[in-house]
């Protein structure tokens, strides 16, 4: 997933681009902390791959953004350790490791 790494502040939006290994169907579904699309507590990720950090610090402050292949649901990539801070959130991103 790109960009790598990425920094965001509270309520800031950051686009992610998955790198799919599926040649014919590059569609993915998105989740934050295992919740499809995320929610107000951990941040939201939209079908376009844009993640928006929550308005308040999540608990825990480390969240994971995941893109899962529609064609092969066992294949996924994660931005592990999105550390949401008052000033910055560092989001390291890797997809299809």
ROTI-503110 format. One record per atom (N, C-alpha, C): residue number from 0; x, y, z; atom name; residue in one letter. Coordinates in steps of 0.02 Angstrom, whole numbers, padded with zeros to 5 digits, always signed. Atoms other than C-alpha are relative to their C-alpha. Example, Ala and Ser with C-alpha at 12.3 -4.5 7.8 and 13.67 -1.06 7.14 Angstrom:
<zanus>
<zanu n="0" east="+00045" north="-00059" up="+00000" atom="N" res="A"/>
<zanu n="0" east="+00615" north="-00225" up="+00390" atom="CA" res="A"/>
<zanu n="0" east="+00045" north="+00060" up="+00000" atom="C" res="A"/>
<zanu n="1" east="-00042" north="-00059" up="-00003" atom="N" res="S"/>
<zanu n="1" east="+00684" north="-00053" up="+00357" atom="CA" res="S"/>
<zanu n="1" east="-00039" north="+00055" up="+00037" atom="C" res="S"/>
</zanus>
This chain:
<zanus>
<zanu n="0" east="+00043" north="-00058" up="+00000" atom="N" res="X"/>
<zanu n="0" east="+00000" north="+00000" up="+00000" atom="CA" res="X"/>
<zanu n="0" east="+00045" north="+00061" up="+00000" atom="C" res="X"/>
<zanu n="1" east="-00039" north="-00062" up="+00002" atom="N" res="X"/>
<zanu n="1" east="+00065" north="+00173" up="-00036" atom="CA" res="X"/>
<zanu n="1" east="-00045" north="+00058" up="+00019" atom="C" res="X"/>
<zanu n="2" east="-00070" north="-00016" up="-00013" atom="N" res="X"/>
<zanu n="2" east="+00114" north="+00300" up="+00026" atom="CA" res="X"/>
<zanu n="2" east="+00028" north="-00038" up="+00060" atom="C" res="X"/>
<zanu n="3" east="-00034" north="+00037" up="-00053" atom="N" res="X"/>
<zanu n="3" east="+00242" north="+00224" up="+00143" atom="CA" res="X"/>
<zanu n="3" east="+00063" north="+00037" up="+00020" atom="C" res="X"/>
<zanu n="4" east="+00053" north="-00006" up="-00051" atom="N" res="X"/>
<zanu n="4" east="+00260" north="+00291" up="+00275" atom="CA" res="X"/>
<zanu n="4" east="-00043" north="+00062" up="-00013" atom="C" res="X"/>
<zanu n="5" east="+00046" north="-00056" up="+00007" atom="N" res="X"/>
<zanu n="5" east="+00119" north="+00414" up="+00294" atom="CA" res="X"/>
<zanu n="5" east="-00013" north="+00031" up="+00068" atom="C" res="X"/>
<zanu n="6" east="+00016" north="-00034" up="-00062" atom="N" res="X"/>
<zanu n="6" east="+00083" north="+00544" up="+00428" atom="CA" res="X"/>
<zanu n="6" east="-00067" north="+00035" up="-00007" atom="C" res="X"/>
<zanu n="7" east="+00064" north="-00036" up="-00001" atom="N" res="X"/>
<zanu n="7" east="-00089" north="+00610" up="+00472" atom="CA" res="X"/>
<zanu n="7" east="-00011" north="+00028" up="+00070" atom="C" res="X"/>
<zanu n="8" east="+00021" north="-00028" up="-00064" atom="N" res="X"/>
<zanu n="8" east="-00158" north="+00720" up="+00610" atom="CA" res="X"/>
<zanu n="8" east="-00073" north="-00017" up="+00011" atom="C" res="X"/>
<zanu n="9" east="+00070" north="+00013" up="-00017" atom="N" res="X"/>
<zanu n="9" east="-00325" north="+00703" up="+00697" atom="CA" res="X"/>
<zanu n="9" east="-00045" north="+00031" up="-00053" atom="C" res="X"/>
<zanu n="10" east="+00051" north="-00016" up="+00051" atom="N" res="X"/>
<zanu n="10" east="-00469" north="+00712" up="+00569" atom="CA" res="X"/>
<zanu n="10" east="+00029" north="+00011" up="-00070" atom="C" res="X"/>
<zanu n="11" east="-00030" north="-00008" up="+00066" atom="N" res="X"/>
<zanu n="11" east="-00345" north="+00725" up="+00424" atom="CA" res="X"/>
<zanu n="11" east="-00015" north="-00062" up="-00043" atom="C" res="X"/>
<zanu n="12" east="+00011" north="+00054" up="+00048" atom="N" res="X"/>
<zanu n="12" east="-00379" north="+00620" up="+00269" atom="CA" res="X"/>
<zanu n="12" east="+00065" north="-00017" up="-00037" atom="C" res="X"/>
<zanu n="13" east="-00060" north="+00022" up="+00036" atom="N" res="X"/>
<zanu n="13" east="-00243" north="+00516" up="+00183" atom="CA" res="X"/>
<zanu n="13" east="-00021" north="-00056" up="-00048" atom="C" res="X"/>
<zanu n="14" east="+00017" north="+00054" up="+00047" atom="N" res="X"/>
<zanu n="14" east="-00267" north="+00414" up="+00023" atom="CA" res="X"/>
<zanu n="14" east="+00052" north="-00056" up="+00002" atom="C" res="X"/>
<zanu n="15" east="-00043" north="+00058" up="+00008" atom="N" res="X"/>
<zanu n="15" east="-00196" north="+00239" up="+00011" atom="CA" res="X"/>
<zanu n="15" east="-00014" north="-00033" up="-00067" atom="C" res="X"/>
<zanu n="16" east="+00006" north="+00034" up="+00063" atom="N" res="X"/>
<zanu n="16" east="-00165" north="+00145" up="-00150" atom="CA" res="X"/>
<zanu n="16" east="+00023" north="-00072" up="+00008" atom="C" res="X"/>
<zanu n="17" east="-00022" north="+00070" up="-00006" atom="N" res="X"/>
<zanu n="17" east="-00165" north="-00045" up="-00143" atom="CA" res="X"/>
<zanu n="17" east="+00037" north="-00022" up="-00063" atom="C" res="X"/>
<zanu n="18" east="-00035" north="+00031" up="+00056" atom="N" res="X"/>
<zanu n="18" east="-00047" north="-00144" up="-00252" atom="CA" res="X"/>
<zanu n="18" east="-00023" north="-00072" up="-00003" atom="C" res="X"/>
<zanu n="19" east="+00030" north="+00066" up="+00003" atom="N" res="X"/>
<zanu n="19" east="-00145" north="-00297" up="-00303" atom="CA" res="X"/>
<zanu n="19" east="+00041" north="-00047" up="-00043" atom="C" res="X"/>
<zanu n="20" east="-00034" north="+00051" up="+00039" atom="N" res="X"/>
<zanu n="20" east="-00068" north="-00458" up="-00365" atom="CA" res="X"/>
<zanu n="20" east="-00051" north="-00037" up="-00044" atom="C" res="X"/>
<zanu n="21" east="+00051" north="+00031" up="+00042" atom="N" res="X"/>
<zanu n="21" east="-00233" north="-00506" up="-00448" atom="CA" res="X"/>
<zanu n="21" east="-00001" north="+00035" up="-00068" atom="C" res="X"/>
<zanu n="22" east="-00006" north="-00032" up="+00065" atom="N" res="X"/>
<zanu n="22" east="-00213" north="-00474" up="-00635" atom="CA" res="X"/>
<zanu n="22" east="-00066" north="+00024" up="-00030" atom="C" res="X"/>
<zanu n="23" east="+00063" north="-00017" up="+00033" atom="N" res="X"/>
<zanu n="23" east="-00398" north="-00468" up="-00681" atom="CA" res="X"/>
<zanu n="23" east="-00047" north="+00041" up="+00043" atom="C" res="X"/>
<zanu n="24" east="+00046" north="-00036" up="-00045" atom="N" res="X"/>
<zanu n="24" east="-00490" north="-00402" up="-00528" atom="CA" res="X"/>
<zanu n="24" east="+00040" north="+00033" up="+00055" atom="C" res="X"/>
<zanu n="25" east="-00042" north="-00036" up="-00048" atom="N" res="X"/>
<zanu n="25" east="-00397" north="-00269" up="-00431" atom="CA" res="X"/>
<zanu n="25" east="-00041" north="+00031" up="+00056" atom="C" res="X"/>
<zanu n="26" east="+00043" north="-00028" up="-00052" atom="N" res="X"/>
<zanu n="26" east="-00546" north="-00225" up="-00320" atom="CA" res="X"/>
<zanu n="26" east="+00018" north="-00025" up="+00069" atom="C" res="X"/>
<zanu n="27" east="-00012" north="+00018" up="-00069" atom="N" res="X"/>
<zanu n="27" east="-00521" north="-00223" up="-00132" atom="CA" res="X"/>
<zanu n="27" east="-00056" north="+00026" up="+00044" atom="C" res="X"/>
<zanu n="28" east="+00043" north="-00028" up="-00052" atom="N" res="X"/>
<zanu n="28" east="-00627" north="-00199" up="+00022" atom="CA" res="X"/>
<zanu n="28" east="+00045" north="+00028" up="+00054" atom="C" res="X"/>
<zanu n="29" east="-00041" north="-00035" up="-00049" atom="N" res="X"/>
<zanu n="29" east="-00565" north="-00088" up="+00163" atom="CA" res="X"/>
<zanu n="29" east="-00029" north="-00008" up="+00070" atom="C" res="X"/>
<zanu n="30" east="+00020" north="+00005" up="-00070" atom="N" res="X"/>
<zanu n="30" east="-00570" north="-00104" up="+00353" atom="CA" res="X"/>
<zanu n="30" east="+00051" north="+00036" up="+00044" atom="C" res="X"/>
<zanu n="31" east="-00043" north="-00029" up="-00051" atom="N" res="X"/>
<zanu n="31" east="-00500" north="-00016" up="+00506" atom="CA" res="X"/>
<zanu n="31" east="-00014" north="-00039" up="+00065" atom="C" res="X"/>
<zanu n="32" east="+00007" north="+00040" up="-00062" atom="N" res="X"/>
<zanu n="32" east="-00469" north="-00122" up="+00663" atom="CA" res="X"/>
<zanu n="32" east="-00051" north="-00056" up="-00009" atom="C" res="X"/>
<zanu n="33" east="+00046" north="+00055" up="+00012" atom="N" res="X"/>
<zanu n="33" east="-00569" north="-00262" up="+00583" atom="CA" res="X"/>
<zanu n="33" east="-00072" north="+00020" up="-00014" atom="C" res="X"/>
<zanu n="34" east="+00067" north="-00025" up="+00013" atom="N" res="X"/>
<zanu n="34" east="-00722" north="-00153" up="+00555" atom="CA" res="X"/>
<zanu n="34" east="-00003" north="+00024" up="-00072" atom="C" res="X"/>
<zanu n="35" east="+00006" north="-00020" up="+00070" atom="N" res="X"/>
<zanu n="35" east="-00776" north="-00139" up="+00373" atom="CA" res="X"/>
<zanu n="35" east="-00014" north="+00074" up="-00004" atom="C" res="X"/>
<zanu n="36" east="+00007" north="-00072" up="+00008" atom="N" res="X"/>
<zanu n="36" east="-00753" north="+00043" up="+00326" atom="CA" res="X"/>
<zanu n="36" east="+00020" north="+00041" up="+00061" atom="C" res="X"/>
<zanu n="37" east="-00018" north="-00035" up="-00062" atom="N" res="X"/>
<zanu n="37" east="-00701" north="+00087" up="+00505" atom="CA" res="X"/>
<zanu n="37" east="-00060" north="+00030" up="+00034" atom="C" res="X"/>
<zanu n="38" east="+00054" north="-00034" up="-00036" atom="N" res="X"/>
<zanu n="38" east="-00802" north="+00196" up="+00623" atom="CA" res="X"/>
<zanu n="38" east="+00029" north="+00064" up="+00031" atom="C" res="X"/>
<zanu n="39" east="-00021" north="-00064" up="-00029" atom="N" res="X"/>
<zanu n="39" east="-00794" north="+00360" up="+00719" atom="CA" res="X"/>
<zanu n="39" east="+00054" north="-00008" up="+00053" atom="C" res="X"/>
<zanu n="40" east="-00049" north="+00010" up="-00055" atom="N" res="X"/>
<zanu n="40" east="-00688" north="+00284" up="+00859" atom="CA" res="X"/>
<zanu n="40" east="+00071" north="-00013" up="-00026" atom="C" res="X"/>
<zanu n="41" east="-00066" north="+00020" up="+00025" atom="N" res="X"/>
<zanu n="41" east="-00544" north="+00216" up="+00751" atom="CA" res="X"/>
<zanu n="41" east="+00019" north="+00035" up="-00065" atom="C" res="X"/>
<zanu n="42" east="-00010" north="-00032" up="+00065" atom="N" res="X"/>
<zanu n="42" east="-00562" north="+00319" up="+00592" atom="CA" res="X"/>
<zanu n="42" east="-00036" north="-00039" up="-00053" atom="C" res="X"/>
<zanu n="43" east="+00036" north="+00031" up="+00055" atom="N" res="X"/>
<zanu n="43" east="-00645" north="+00281" up="+00428" atom="CA" res="X"/>
<zanu n="43" east="+00045" north="-00007" up="-00061" atom="C" res="X"/>
<zanu n="44" east="-00033" north="+00009" up="+00065" atom="N" res="X"/>
<zanu n="44" east="-00579" north="+00212" up="+00264" atom="CA" res="X"/>
<zanu n="44" east="-00055" north="-00012" up="-00051" atom="C" res="X"/>
<zanu n="45" east="+00054" north="+00001" up="+00050" atom="N" res="X"/>
<zanu n="45" east="-00685" north="+00236" up="+00110" atom="CA" res="X"/>
<zanu n="45" east="+00018" north="-00045" up="-00058" atom="C" res="X"/>
<zanu n="46" east="-00011" north="+00045" up="+00056" atom="N" res="X"/>
<zanu n="46" east="-00703" north="+00130" up="-00047" atom="CA" res="X"/>
<zanu n="46" east="+00054" north="+00026" up="-00047" atom="C" res="X"/>
<zanu n="47" east="-00053" north="-00030" up="+00041" atom="N" res="X"/>
<zanu n="47" east="-00582" north="+00249" up="-00132" atom="CA" res="X"/>
<zanu n="47" east="+00070" north="-00010" up="+00031" atom="C" res="X"/>
<zanu n="48" east="-00064" north="+00010" up="-00034" atom="N" res="X"/>
<zanu n="48" east="-00446" north="+00202" up="-00005" atom="CA" res="X"/>
<zanu n="48" east="+00022" north="+00059" up="+00042" atom="C" res="X"/>
<zanu n="49" east="-00017" north="-00059" up="-00041" atom="N" res="X"/>
<zanu n="49" east="-00450" north="+00369" up="+00085" atom="CA" res="X"/>
<zanu n="49" east="-00017" north="-00016" up="+00073" atom="C" res="X"/>
<zanu n="50" east="+00008" north="+00009" up="-00072" atom="N" res="X"/>
<zanu n="50" east="-00423" north="+00348" up="+00273" atom="CA" res="X"/>
<zanu n="50" east="-00005" north="+00068" up="+00032" atom="C" res="X"/>
<zanu n="51" east="+00008" north="-00060" up="-00039" atom="N" res="X"/>
<zanu n="51" east="-00485" north="+00485" up="+00389" atom="CA" res="X"/>
<zanu n="51" east="+00009" north="-00017" up="+00073" atom="C" res="X"/>
<zanu n="52" east="-00014" north="+00012" up="-00070" atom="N" res="X"/>
<zanu n="52" east="-00413" north="+00487" up="+00564" atom="CA" res="X"/>
<zanu n="52" east="-00059" north="+00024" up="+00042" atom="C" res="X"/>
<zanu n="53" east="+00057" north="-00020" up="-00043" atom="N" res="X"/>
<zanu n="53" east="-00540" north="+00500" up="+00707" atom="CA" res="X"/>
<zanu n="53" east="+00011" north="+00069" up="+00030" atom="C" res="X"/>
<zanu n="54" east="-00003" north="-00067" up="-00031" atom="N" res="X"/>
<zanu n="54" east="-00580" north="+00665" up="+00793" atom="CA" res="X"/>
<zanu n="54" east="+00032" north="-00002" up="+00069" atom="C" res="X"/>
<zanu n="55" east="-00031" north="+00009" up="-00067" atom="N" res="X"/>
<zanu n="55" east="-00517" north="+00596" up="+00960" atom="CA" res="X"/>
<zanu n="55" east="+00047" north="-00059" up="-00003" atom="C" res="X"/>
<zanu n="56" east="-00047" north="+00056" up="-00002" atom="N" res="X"/>
<zanu n="56" east="-00375" north="+00480" up="+01004" atom="CA" res="X"/>
<zanu n="56" east="-00037" north="-00066" up="+00012" atom="C" res="X"/>
<zanu n="57" east="+00031" north="+00065" up="-00013" atom="N" res="X"/>
<zanu n="57" east="-00430" north="+00298" up="+00987" atom="CA" res="X"/>
<zanu n="57" east="+00035" north="-00035" up="+00058" atom="C" res="X"/>
<zanu n="58" east="-00029" north="+00041" up="-00053" atom="N" res="X"/>
<zanu n="58" east="-00399" north="+00173" up="+01126" atom="CA" res="X"/>
<zanu n="58" east="-00005" north="-00073" up="-00020" atom="C" res="X"/>
<zanu n="59" east="-00068" north="-00025" up="-00002" atom="N" res="X"/>
<zanu n="59" east="-00280" north="+00093" up="+01091" atom="CA" res="X"/>
<zanu n="59" east="+00014" north="+00050" up="-00056" atom="C" res="X"/>
<zanu n="60" east="-00016" north="-00050" up="+00050" atom="N" res="X"/>
<zanu n="60" east="-00194" north="+00228" up="+00990" atom="CA" res="X"/>
<zanu n="60" east="+00030" north="-00030" up="-00063" atom="C" res="X"/>
<zanu n="61" east="-00026" north="+00035" up="+00059" atom="N" res="X"/>
<zanu n="61" east="-00123" north="+00099" up="+00868" atom="CA" res="X"/>
<zanu n="61" east="-00058" north="-00032" up="-00036" atom="C" res="X"/>
<zanu n="62" east="+00053" north="+00030" up="+00040" atom="N" res="X"/>
<zanu n="62" east="-00244" north="+00054" up="+00728" atom="CA" res="X"/>
<zanu n="62" east="+00030" north="-00031" up="-00063" atom="C" res="X"/>
<zanu n="63" east="-00021" north="+00034" up="+00062" atom="N" res="X"/>
<zanu n="63" east="-00230" north="-00058" up="+00574" atom="CA" res="X"/>
<zanu n="63" east="-00051" north="+00012" up="-00055" atom="C" res="X"/>
<zanu n="64" east="+00042" north="-00008" up="+00059" atom="N" res="X"/>
<zanu n="64" east="-00299" north="-00015" up="+00403" atom="CA" res="X"/>
<zanu n="64" east="+00015" north="-00059" up="-00046" atom="C" res="X"/>
<zanu n="65" east="-00009" north="+00059" up="+00041" atom="N" res="X"/>
<zanu n="65" east="-00327" north="-00168" up="+00293" atom="CA" res="X"/>
<zanu n="65" east="-00037" north="+00006" up="-00066" atom="C" res="X"/>
<zanu n="66" east="+00031" north="+00007" up="+00066" atom="N" res="X"/>
<zanu n="66" east="-00362" north="-00190" up="+00107" atom="CA" res="X"/>
<zanu n="66" east="+00000" north="-00075" up="-00016" atom="C" res="X"/>
<zanu n="67" east="+00007" north="+00071" up="+00015" atom="N" res="X"/>
<zanu n="67" east="-00428" north="-00363" up="+00060" atom="CA" res="X"/>
<zanu n="67" east="-00023" north="-00008" up="-00072" atom="C" res="X"/>
<zanu n="68" east="+00017" north="+00013" up="+00070" atom="N" res="X"/>
<zanu n="68" east="-00435" north="-00429" up="-00117" atom="CA" res="X"/>
<zanu n="68" east="-00071" north="-00029" up="-00005" atom="C" res="X"/>
<zanu n="69" east="+00067" north="+00027" up="+00012" atom="N" res="X"/>
<zanu n="69" east="-00613" north="-00458" up="-00180" atom="CA" res="X"/>
<zanu n="69" east="+00005" north="-00067" up="-00036" atom="C" res="X"/>
<zanu n="70" east="-00008" north="+00061" up="+00039" atom="N" res="X"/>
<zanu n="70" east="-00554" north="-00592" up="-00302" atom="CA" res="X"/>
<zanu n="70" east="+00029" north="-00057" up="+00041" atom="C" res="X"/>
<zanu n="71" east="-00032" north="+00051" up="-00043" atom="N" res="X"/>
<zanu n="71" east="-00447" north="-00684" up="-00172" atom="CA" res="X"/>
<zanu n="71" east="-00001" north="+00025" up="+00072" atom="C" res="X"/>
<zanu n="72" east="+00008" north="-00028" up="-00067" atom="N" res="X"/>
<zanu n="72" east="-00511" north="-00642" up="+00003" atom="CA" res="X"/>
<zanu n="72" east="+00052" north="-00021" up="+00051" atom="C" res="X"/>
<zanu n="73" east="-00053" north="+00018" up="-00046" atom="N" res="X"/>
<zanu n="73" east="-00365" north="-00732" up="+00085" atom="CA" res="X"/>
<zanu n="73" east="+00061" north="+00044" up="-00009" atom="C" res="X"/>
<zanu n="74" east="-00056" north="-00045" up="+00012" atom="N" res="X"/>
<zanu n="74" east="-00248" north="-00601" up="+00013" atom="CA" res="X"/>
<zanu n="74" east="-00019" north="+00070" up="+00024" atom="C" res="X"/>
<zanu n="75" east="+00013" north="-00066" up="-00026" atom="N" res="X"/>
<zanu n="75" east="-00237" north="-00437" up="+00104" atom="CA" res="X"/>
<zanu n="75" east="+00065" north="+00036" up="+00015" atom="C" res="X"/>
<zanu n="76" east="-00057" north="-00041" up="-00020" atom="N" res="X"/>
<zanu n="76" east="-00120" north="-00296" up="+00146" atom="CA" res="X"/>
<zanu n="76" east="-00022" north="+00046" up="+00056" atom="C" res="X"/>
<zanu n="77" east="+00017" north="-00042" up="-00056" atom="N" res="X"/>
<zanu n="77" east="-00112" north="-00191" up="+00302" atom="CA" res="X"/>
<zanu n="77" east="+00048" north="+00057" up="+00009" atom="C" res="X"/>
<zanu n="78" east="-00041" north="-00055" up="-00026" atom="N" res="X"/>
<zanu n="78" east="-00050" north="-00024" up="+00361" atom="CA" res="X"/>
<zanu n="78" east="+00001" north="-00013" up="+00075" atom="C" res="X"/>
<zanu n="79" east="-00004" north="+00019" up="-00070" atom="N" res="X"/>
<zanu n="79" east="+00005" north="-00093" up="+00528" atom="CA" res="X"/>
<zanu n="79" east="+00026" north="+00057" up="+00043" atom="C" res="X"/>
<zanu n="80" east="-00027" north="-00048" up="-00047" atom="N" res="X"/>
<zanu n="80" east="+00030" north="+00020" up="+00676" atom="CA" res="X"/>
<zanu n="80" east="-00013" north="+00072" up="-00018" atom="C" res="X"/>
<zanu n="81" east="+00018" north="-00070" up="+00011" atom="N" res="X"/>
<zanu n="81" east="-00060" north="+00177" up="+00623" atom="CA" res="X"/>
<zanu n="81" east="-00007" north="+00032" up="+00069" atom="C" res="X"/>
<zanu n="82" east="-00002" north="-00028" up="-00068" atom="N" res="X"/>
<zanu n="82" east="-00013" north="+00271" up="+00781" atom="CA" res="X"/>
<zanu n="82" east="-00031" north="+00070" up="-00001" atom="C" res="X"/>
<zanu n="83" east="+00037" north="-00063" up="+00001" atom="N" res="X"/>
<zanu n="83" east="-00143" north="+00408" up="+00801" atom="CA" res="X"/>
<zanu n="83" east="+00022" north="+00043" up="+00059" atom="C" res="X"/>
<zanu n="84" east="-00024" north="-00047" up="-00051" atom="N" res="X"/>
<zanu n="84" east="-00073" north="+00557" up="+00897" atom="CA" res="X"/>
<zanu n="84" east="-00037" north="+00065" up="-00008" atom="C" res="X"/>
<zanu n="85" east="+00031" north="-00066" up="+00004" atom="N" res="X"/>
<zanu n="85" east="-00135" north="+00730" up="+00935" atom="CA" res="X"/>
<zanu n="85" east="+00030" north="+00041" up="-00056" atom="C" res="X"/>
<zanu n="86" east="-00034" north="-00038" up="+00052" atom="N" res="X"/>
<zanu n="86" east="-00005" north="+00802" up="+00817" atom="CA" res="X"/>
<zanu n="86" east="+00007" north="-00039" up="-00065" atom="C" res="X"/>
<zanu n="87" east="-00014" north="+00040" up="+00060" atom="N" res="X"/>
<zanu n="87" east="+00037" north="+00660" up="+00697" atom="CA" res="X"/>
<zanu n="87" east="-00019" north="-00073" up="+00012" atom="C" res="X"/>
<zanu n="88" east="+00009" north="+00073" up="-00001" atom="N" res="X"/>
<zanu n="88" east="-00007" north="+00481" up="+00657" atom="CA" res="X"/>
<zanu n="88" east="+00047" north="-00028" up="-00052" atom="C" res="X"/>
<zanu n="89" east="-00046" north="+00031" up="+00047" atom="N" res="X"/>
<zanu n="89" east="+00130" north="+00377" up="+00578" atom="CA" res="X"/>
<zanu n="89" east="-00032" north="-00064" up="-00025" atom="C" res="X"/>
<zanu n="90" east="+00035" north="+00057" up="+00030" atom="N" res="X"/>
<zanu n="90" east="+00057" north="+00250" up="+00458" atom="CA" res="X"/>
<zanu n="90" east="+00047" north="-00037" up="-00048" atom="C" res="X"/>
<zanu n="91" east="-00040" north="+00039" up="+00046" atom="N" res="X"/>
<zanu n="91" east="+00182" north="+00125" up="+00389" atom="CA" res="X"/>
<zanu n="91" east="-00045" north="-00045" up="-00042" atom="C" res="X"/>
<zanu n="92" east="+00046" north="+00036" up="+00044" atom="N" res="X"/>
<zanu n="92" east="+00106" north="+00038" up="+00239" atom="CA" res="X"/>
<zanu n="92" east="+00035" north="-00051" up="-00042" atom="C" res="X"/>
<zanu n="93" east="-00025" north="+00053" up="+00042" atom="N" res="X"/>
<zanu n="93" east="+00139" north="-00127" up="+00155" atom="CA" res="X"/>
<zanu n="93" east="-00060" north="-00041" up="-00023" atom="C" res="X"/>
<zanu n="94" east="+00055" north="+00040" up="+00026" atom="N" res="X"/>
<zanu n="94" east="+00022" north="-00226" up="+00043" atom="CA" res="X"/>
<zanu n="94" east="+00027" north="-00059" up="-00038" atom="C" res="X"/>
<zanu n="95" east="-00018" north="+00062" up="+00034" atom="N" res="X"/>
<zanu n="95" east="+00036" north="-00405" up="-00018" atom="CA" res="X"/>
<zanu n="95" east="+00072" north="-00020" up="+00016" atom="C" res="X"/>
<zanu n="96" east="-00067" north="+00018" up="-00022" atom="N" res="X"/>
<zanu n="96" east="+00189" north="-00447" up="+00084" atom="CA" res="X"/>
<zanu n="96" east="+00018" north="-00070" up="-00022" atom="C" res="X"/>
</zanus>
